[in-house]
Protein backbone atom coordinates (compact mmCIF):
# COMPACT_ATOMS: atom_id res chain seq x y z
CA UNK A 1 0.00 0.00 0.00
CA UNK A 2 1.41 3.37 -0.94
CA UNK A 3 -0.73 5.52 1.35
CA UNK A 4 0.29 6.29 4.95
CA UNK A 5 -0.93 3.59 7.29
CA UNK A 6 -1.50 6.16 10.02
CA UNK A 7 -4.16 8.14 8.10
CA UNK A 8 -7.34 8.29 10.24
CA UNK A 9 -9.46 6.72 7.48
CA UNK A 10 -7.07 3.80 7.11
CA UNK A 11 -7.04 3.31 10.88
CA UNK A 12 -10.83 3.39 10.94
CA UNK A 13 -11.46 0.88 8.14
CA UNK A 14 -8.54 -1.52 8.67
CA UNK A 15 -10.29 -3.76 11.24
CA UNK A 16 -13.27 -4.16 8.91
CA UNK A 17 -11.05 -4.76 5.87
CA UNK A 18 -9.08 -7.39 7.81
CA UNK A 19 -12.25 -9.10 9.05
CA UNK A 20 -13.53 -9.38 5.47
CA UNK A 21 -10.23 -10.66 4.12
CA UNK A 22 -10.04 -7.66 1.82
CA UNK A 23 -6.88 -5.84 0.72
CA UNK A 24 -5.90 -2.19 1.12
CA UNK A 25 -4.34 -0.47 -1.88
CA UNK A 26 -3.33 3.01 -2.87
CA UNK A 27 -6.16 4.75 -4.78
CA UNK A 28 -4.02 4.82 -7.94
CA UNK A 29 -3.95 1.00 -7.89
CA UNK A 30 -7.74 0.69 -7.90
CA UNK A 31 -9.33 -1.40 -10.61
CA UNK A 32 -12.94 -1.76 -11.76
CA UNK A 33 -14.49 -3.54 -8.78
CA UNK A 34 -12.34 -1.94 -6.09
CA UNK A 35 -13.91 0.56 -3.71
CA UNK A 36 -12.08 3.89 -3.44
CA UNK A 37 -12.56 5.70 -0.14
CA UNK A 38 -12.16 9.47 0.10
CA UNK A 39 -11.50 11.72 3.08
CA UNK A 40 -12.49 15.36 2.83
CA UNK A 41 -12.79 15.09 -0.94
CA UNK A 42 -9.42 13.42 -1.51
CA UNK A 43 -9.02 9.74 -2.49
CA UNK A 44 -7.07 8.11 0.31
CA UNK A 45 -7.34 4.35 -0.01
CA UNK A 46 -8.82 1.62 -2.19
CA UNK A 47 -10.29 -1.61 -0.90
CA UNK A 48 -10.11 -4.76 -3.00
CA UNK A 49 -12.84 -7.12 -1.87
CA UNK A 50 -12.05 -10.83 -1.80
CA UNK A 51 -13.71 -13.42 -4.00
CA UNK A 52 -16.54 -15.20 -2.19
CA UNK A 53 -14.59 -18.45 -1.92
CA UNK A 54 -11.68 -16.59 -0.32
CA UNK A 55 -14.11 -14.95 2.09
CA UNK A 56 -15.38 -18.34 3.24
CA UNK A 57 -11.83 -19.52 3.97
CA UNK A 58 -11.22 -16.27 5.87
CA UNK A 59 -14.45 -16.68 7.87
CA UNK A 60 -13.56 -20.28 8.77
CA UNK A 61 -10.09 -19.21 9.93
CA UNK A 62 -11.62 -16.42 12.05
CA UNK A 63 -14.04 -18.89 13.62
CA UNK A 64 -11.16 -21.19 14.51
CA UNK A 65 -9.37 -18.28 16.16
CA UNK A 66 -12.55 -17.35 18.04
CA UNK A 67 -13.01 -20.91 19.33
CA UNK A 68 -9.30 -21.33 20.04
CA UNK A 69 -9.05 -24.66 18.24
CA UNK A 70 -9.60 -26.30 14.87
CA UNK A 71 -13.31 -26.47 14.06
CA UNK A 72 -13.02 -30.24 13.62
CA UNK A 73 -12.26 -30.54 17.35
CA UNK A 74 -15.46 -28.80 18.46
CA UNK A 75 -18.31 -30.78 20.02
CA UNK A 76 -21.42 -31.52 17.98
CA UNK A 77 -23.55 -28.75 19.49
CA UNK A 78 -20.87 -26.15 18.80
CA UNK A 79 -20.45 -27.43 15.23
CA UNK A 80 -24.19 -26.98 14.75
CA UNK A 81 -23.87 -23.41 16.03
CA UNK A 82 -21.01 -22.80 13.60
CA UNK A 83 -23.18 -24.06 10.72
CA UNK A 84 -26.01 -21.71 11.78
CA UNK A 85 -23.61 -18.77 11.86
CA UNK A 86 -22.16 -19.69 8.48
CA UNK A 87 -25.63 -20.05 6.98
CA UNK A 88 -26.56 -16.57 8.25
CA UNK A 89 -23.39 -15.20 6.62
CA UNK A 90 -24.19 -16.79 3.26
CA UNK A 91 -21.49 -19.46 3.32
CA UNK A 92 -23.66 -22.00 1.56
CA UNK A 93 -24.35 -19.76 -1.41
CA UNK A 94 -20.69 -20.10 -2.39
CA UNK A 95 -19.88 -22.85 -4.85
CA UNK A 96 -18.63 -25.88 -2.91
CA UNK A 97 -19.54 -24.11 0.34
CA UNK A 98 -21.02 -27.23 1.94
CA UNK A 99 -17.95 -29.27 1.01
CA UNK A 100 -15.59 -26.59 2.32
CA UNK A 101 -17.46 -26.29 5.62
CA UNK A 102 -17.73 -30.07 5.99
CA UNK A 103 -13.97 -30.37 5.53
CA UNK A 104 -13.27 -27.68 8.10
CA UNK A 105 -15.65 -29.28 10.61
CA UNK A 106 -14.33 -32.78 9.98
CA UNK A 107 -17.79 -34.08 9.11
CA UNK A 108 -19.50 -35.30 5.96
CA UNK A 109 -21.55 -33.13 3.61
CA UNK A 110 -24.53 -35.21 4.72
CA UNK A 111 -23.94 -34.12 8.32
CA UNK A 112 -23.79 -30.44 7.30
CA UNK A 113 -27.06 -30.86 5.38
CA UNK A 114 -28.59 -32.50 8.47
CA UNK A 115 -27.51 -29.55 10.62
CA UNK A 116 -29.04 -27.16 8.08
CA UNK A 117 -32.26 -29.17 7.80
CA UNK A 118 -32.58 -29.40 11.58
CA UNK A 119 -32.21 -25.62 11.89
CA UNK A 120 -34.73 -24.95 9.11
CA UNK A 121 -37.23 -27.41 10.63
CA UNK A 122 -36.90 -25.64 14.01
CA UNK A 123 -37.62 -22.29 12.34
CA UNK A 124 -40.81 -23.68 10.74
CA UNK A 125 -42.09 -25.21 13.99
Secondary structure by P-SEA (a helix, b strand, c coil): cccccccaaaaaaaaaaaaacbbbbccccccccbbbbbccccccbbbbbccaaaaaaaaaaaaaaaaccccccccaaaaaaaaaaaaaaccccccaaaaaaaaaacccaaaaaaaaaaaaaaaac
